[in-house]
């Protein structure tokens, strides 16, 4: 079978689960199969937003992040379920365990997608045969559908897996790029968000082909260093390796200060925490990262240290979020004595391009508070057109080099430290 593999290049698969949360629920309860199904919060109160939905629901126009009331209007027979993140984590771990049976080079990108380098797995069969075995194994053992892209690099594998859903297997070679990728609209390219697409269209780049043949100097002027990288991707160039340890990277950004005098006043100490949170948030913004955990260090006048840390349900990055979390930790750890030093550290940092907020029930409640506003926006759009108002969250300049970017993704911190082989 070695003849089916390149002598010098790589063979990389991108395995992308189809409508993951909804599919897991259908696997758990087969009676849900074939029905329009959505995962959302505050089911009893009909509040919140859609996290993901089945393909049957999508036929009615139901979409991810859509307000629940709007989804029910489009599909009155929509079955709505609250999320079960423990169930999804378990299914994800089982998925990656299966992938590691085919190659030790498996890189989880999010809970529901990952890359597999099968270059040295030729003894198992041809690339298409391995992809078929993976798809069959995941379906038979987990009762979950997936789409798989086969390509010589990560970018092309990701693009390939998006071409046929659900349950598709697509081979995308470099020689296929002019016929398959180049005619596509620029926003359909992985790594290009709405705002970047607008910038490119402003200079006459409408399709991926236009980008592939674009002027490098002009692209750099418009997009900075990303312009060169995007042009390389449009031409099928991507030298990134499949890194099994990518989910185990631990990084941190912290800031501490020795106080000019020992302070025991809670209000003053919280003000200092706020200042430290601002400094940490500023550095995080420069490095384009979110934090999955946070730590607070307290040194008392007797020079004894007390540190407390916690993992976060959702990634955070703003000053207000960092301050709120660090304040909670501080009040739990502080014994009331005078403090000599305070420190705030954001840990387990994840690049903005690969972070996707885990929508828990608390998040749904916050989103539900916006429901009257969402209704007003919906009415305005219906009257004056869809472009009359845009959500600031939609104006992301970047979908992300490793965006978990699917509608069913959340952070992969639960995969850290896991070994599947």
FENZICOR-V327157 format. One record per residue. N is the residue number from 1. RES is the residue in one small letter. OMEGA is omega in whole degrees, 0 to 359 (* if undefined). Layout:
n=N res=RES omega=OMEGA
n=N res=RES omega=OMEGA
//
This chain:
n=1 res=x omega=183
n=2 res=x omega=181
n=3 res=x omega=179
n=4 res=x omega=184
n=5 res=x omega=181
n=6 res=x omega=180
n=7 res=x omega=183
n=8 res=x omega=186
n=9 res=x omega=181
n=10 res=x omega=171
n=11 res=x omega=186
n=12 res=x omega=175
n=13 res=x omega=168
n=14 res=x omega=181
n=15 res=x omega=185
n=16 res=x omega=180
n=17 res=x omega=183
n=18 res=x omega=178
n=19 res=x omega=196
n=20 res=x omega=184
n=21 res=x omega=181
n=22 res=x omega=180
n=23 res=x omega=178
n=24 res=x omega=179
n=25 res=x omega=178
n=26 res=x omega=177
n=27 res=x omega=180
n=28 res=x omega=179
n=29 res=x omega=183
n=30 res=x omega=179
n=31 res=x omega=180
n=32 res=x omega=184
n=33 res=x omega=178
n=34 res=x omega=181
n=35 res=x omega=174
n=36 res=x omega=186
n=37 res=x omega=177
n=38 res=x omega=174
n=39 res=x omega=184
n=40 res=x omega=180
n=41 res=x omega=178
n=42 res=x omega=184
n=43 res=x omega=184
n=44 res=x omega=184
n=45 res=x omega=180
n=46 res=x omega=178
n=47 res=x omega=176
n=48 res=x omega=184
n=49 res=x omega=178
n=50 res=x omega=176
n=51 res=x omega=175
n=52 res=x omega=181
n=53 res=x omega=180
n=54 res=x omega=179
n=55 res=x omega=177
n=56 res=x omega=178
n=57 res=x omega=182
n=58 res=x omega=178
n=59 res=x omega=179
n=60 res=x omega=181
n=61 res=x omega=179
n=62 res=x omega=184
n=63 res=x omega=174
n=64 res=x omega=180
n=65 res=x omega=177
n=66 res=x omega=176
n=67 res=x omega=184
n=68 res=x omega=181
n=69 res=x omega=181
n=70 res=x omega=179
n=71 res=x omega=179
n=72 res=x omega=178
n=73 res=x omega=180
n=74 res=x omega=184
n=75 res=x omega=183
n=76 res=x omega=181
n=77 res=x omega=181
n=78 res=x omega=174
n=79 res=x omega=184
n=80 res=x omega=180
n=81 res=x omega=174
n=82 res=x omega=181
n=83 res=x omega=174
n=84 res=x omega=188
n=85 res=x omega=177
n=86 res=x omega=179
n=87 res=x omega=181
n=88 res=x omega=178
n=89 res=x omega=180
n=90 res=x omega=179
n=91 res=x omega=180
n=92 res=x omega=179
n=93 res=x omega=178
n=94 res=x omega=177
n=95 res=x omega=184
n=96 res=x omega=173
n=97 res=x omega=177
n=98 res=x omega=181
n=99 res=x omega=180
n=100 res=x omega=174
n=101 res=x omega=183
n=102 res=x omega=179
n=103 res=x omega=175
n=104 res=x omega=182
n=105 res=x omega=180
n=106 res=x omega=180
n=107 res=x omega=176
n=108 res=x omega=178
n=109 res=x omega=175
n=110 res=x omega=182
n=111 res=x omega=189
n=112 res=x omega=177
n=113 res=x omega=179
n=114 res=x omega=178
n=115 res=x omega=176
n=116 res=x omega=176
n=117 res=x omega=183
n=118 res=x omega=183
n=119 res=x omega=182
n=120 res=x omega=180
n=121 res=x omega=186
n=122 res=x omega=179
n=123 res=x omega=179
n=124 res=x omega=180
n=125 res=x omega=179
n=126 res=x omega=178
n=127 res=x omega=181
n=128 res=x omega=179
n=129 res=x omega=178
n=130 res=x omega=178
n=131 res=x omega=179
n=132 res=x omega=179
n=133 res=x omega=178
n=134 res=x omega=181
n=135 res=x omega=180
n=136 res=x omega=181
n=137 res=x omega=180
n=138 res=x omega=180
n=139 res=x omega=183
n=140 res=x omega=186
n=141 res=x omega=182
n=142 res=x omega=184
n=143 res=x omega=182
n=144 res=x omega=179
n=145 res=x omega=176
n=146 res=x omega=174
n=147 res=x omega=185
n=148 res=x omega=174
n=149 res=x omega=180
n=150 res=x omega=185
n=151 res=x omega=179
n=152 res=x omega=178
n=153 res=x omega=185
n=154 res=x omega=184
n=155 res=x omega=182
n=156 res=x omega=178
n=157 res=x omega=178
n=158 res=x omega=178
n=159 res=x omega=182
n=160 res=x omega=183
n=161 res=x omega=179
n=162 res=x omega=187
n=163 res=x omega=181
n=164 res=x omega=177
n=165 res=x omega=354
n=166 res=x omega=174
n=167 res=x omega=178
n=168 res=x omega=171
n=169 res=x omega=186
n=170 res=x omega=174
n=171 res=x omega=179
n=172 res=x omega=179
n=173 res=x omega=179
n=174 res=x omega=180
n=175 res=x omega=179
n=176 res=x omega=187
n=177 res=x omega=182
n=178 res=x omega=184
n=179 res=x omega=187
n=180 res=x omega=185
n=181 res=x omega=188
n=182 res=x omega=180
n=183 res=x omega=185
n=184 res=x omega=176
n=185 res=x omega=187
n=186 res=x omega=181
n=187 res=x omega=179
n=188 res=x omega=181
n=189 res=x omega=178
n=190 res=x omega=181
n=191 res=x omega=181
n=192 res=x omega=178
n=193 res=x omega=185
n=194 res=x omega=184
n=195 res=x omega=177
n=196 res=x omega=177
n=197 res=x omega=179
n=198 res=x omega=179
n=199 res=x omega=181
n=200 res=x omega=178
n=201 res=x omega=180
n=202 res=x omega=179
n=203 res=x omega=173
n=204 res=x omega=178
n=205 res=x omega=186
n=206 res=x omega=182
n=207 res=x omega=177
n=208 res=x omega=177
n=209 res=x omega=178
n=210 res=x omega=180
n=211 res=x omega=181
n=212 res=x omega=181
n=213 res=x omega=184
n=214 res=x omega=179
n=215 res=x omega=185
n=216 res=x omega=180
n=217 res=x omega=179
n=218 res=x omega=180
n=219 res=x omega=178
n=220 res=x omega=179
n=221 res=x omega=183
n=222 res=x omega=187
n=223 res=x omega=182
n=224 res=x omega=183
n=225 res=x omega=179
n=226 res=x omega=180
n=227 res=x omega=180
n=228 res=x omega=182
n=229 res=x omega=179
n=230 res=x omega=178
n=231 res=x omega=177
n=232 res=x omega=179
n=233 res=x omega=180
n=234 res=x omega=176
n=235 res=x omega=175
n=236 res=x omega=182
n=237 res=x omega=180
n=238 res=x omega=185
n=239 res=x omega=181
n=240 res=x omega=179
n=241 res=x omega=172
n=242 res=x omega=187
n=243 res=x omega=181
n=244 res=x omega=182
n=245 res=x omega=183
n=246 res=x omega=181
n=247 res=x omega=183
n=248 res=x omega=181
n=249 res=x omega=178
n=250 res=x omega=179
n=251 res=x omega=179
n=252 res=x omega=173
n=253 res=x omega=182
n=254 res=x omega=177
n=255 res=x omega=178
n=256 res=x omega=180
n=257 res=x omega=172
n=258 res=x omega=186
n=259 res=x omega=180
n=260 res=x omega=175
n=261 res=x omega=179
n=262 res=x omega=185
n=263 res=x omega=178
n=264 res=x omega=180
n=265 res=x omega=185
n=266 res=x omega=181
n=267 res=x omega=179
n=268 res=x omega=181
n=269 res=x omega=178
n=270 res=x omega=177
n=271 res=x omega=177
n=272 res=x omega=176
n=273 res=x omega=179
n=274 res=x omega=179
n=275 res=x omega=178
n=276 res=x omega=179
n=277 res=x omega=178
n=278 res=x omega=181
n=279 res=x omega=179
n=280 res=x omega=180
n=281 res=x omega=179
n=282 res=x omega=179
n=283 res=x omega=178
n=284 res=x omega=179
n=285 res=x omega=179
n=286 res=x omega=182
n=287 res=x omega=177
n=288 res=x omega=182
n=289 res=x omega=170
n=290 res=x omega=177
n=291 res=x omega=176
n=292 res=x omega=178
n=293 res=x omega=181
n=294 res=x omega=181
n=295 res=x omega=176
n=296 res=x omega=178
n=297 res=x omega=178
n=298 res=x omega=172
n=299 res=x omega=182
n=300 res=x omega=183
n=301 res=x omega=177
n=302 res=x omega=177
n=303 res=x omega=175
n=304 res=x omega=181
n=305 res=x omega=173
n=306 res=x omega=180
n=307 res=x omega=179
n=308 res=x omega=181
n=309 res=x omega=175
n=310 res=x omega=172
n=311 res=x omega=183
n=312 res=x omega=177
n=313 res=x omega=179
n=314 res=x omega=176
n=315 res=x omega=179
n=316 res=x omega=179
n=317 res=x omega=186
n=318 res=x omega=179
n=319 res=x omega=183
n=320 res=x omega=179
n=321 res=x omega=180
n=322 res=x omega=180
n=323 res=x omega=182
n=324 res=x omega=180
n=325 res=x omega=181
n=326 res=x omega=177
n=327 res=x omega=177
n=328 res=x omega=179
n=329 res=x omega=182
n=330 res=x omega=182
n=331 res=x omega=176
n=332 res=x omega=186
n=333 res=x omega=187
n=334 res=x omega=180
n=335 res=x omega=178
n=336 res=x omega=180
n=337 res=x omega=179
n=338 res=x omega=184
n=339 res=x omega=180
n=340 res=x omega=182
n=341 res=x omega=175
n=342 res=x omega=177
n=343 res=x omega=176
n=344 res=x omega=181
n=345 res=x omega=173
n=346 res=x omega=185
n=347 res=x omega=183
n=348 res=x omega=184
n=349 res=x omega=180
n=350 res=x omega=180
n=351 res=x omega=180
n=352 res=x omega=184
n=353 res=x omega=182
n=354 res=x omega=180
n=355 res=x omega=174
n=356 res=x omega=187
n=357 res=x omega=176
n=358 res=x omega=183
n=359 res=x omega=177
n=360 res=x omega=185
n=361 res=x omega=177
n=362 res=x omega=178
n=363 res=x omega=180
n=364 res=x omega=180
n=365 res=x omega=178
n=366 res=x omega=179
n=367 res=x omega=182
n=368 res=x omega=178
n=369 res=x omega=182
n=370 res=x omega=188
n=371 res=x omega=178
n=372 res=x omega=179
n=373 res=x omega=180
n=374 res=x omega=178
n=375 res=x omega=179
n=376 res=x omega=179
n=377 res=x omega=180
n=378 res=x omega=179
n=379 res=x omega=179
n=380 res=x omega=179
n=381 res=x omega=181
n=382 res=x omega=183
n=383 res=x omega=189
n=384 res=x omega=180
n=385 res=x omega=186
n=386 res=x omega=185
n=387 res=x omega=184
n=388 res=x omega=180
n=389 res=x omega=176
n=390 res=x omega=175
n=391 res=x omega=181
n=392 res=x omega=179
n=393 res=x omega=180
n=394 res=x omega=185
n=395 res=x omega=177
n=396 res=x omega=181
n=397 res=x omega=190
n=398 res=x omega=174
n=399 res=x omega=174
n=400 res=x omega=178
n=401 res=x omega=179
n=402 res=x omega=181
n=403 res=x omega=175
n=404 res=x omega=159
n=405 res=x omega=176
n=406 res=x omega=182
n=407 res=x omega=184
n=408 res=x omega=186
n=409 res=x omega=164
n=410 res=x omega=190
n=411 res=x omega=189
n=412 res=x omega=184
n=413 res=x omega=180
n=414 res=x omega=179
n=415 res=x omega=185
n=416 res=x omega=177
n=417 res=x omega=181
n=418 res=x omega=175
n=419 res=x omega=185
n=420 res=x omega=183
n=421 res=x omega=*
//
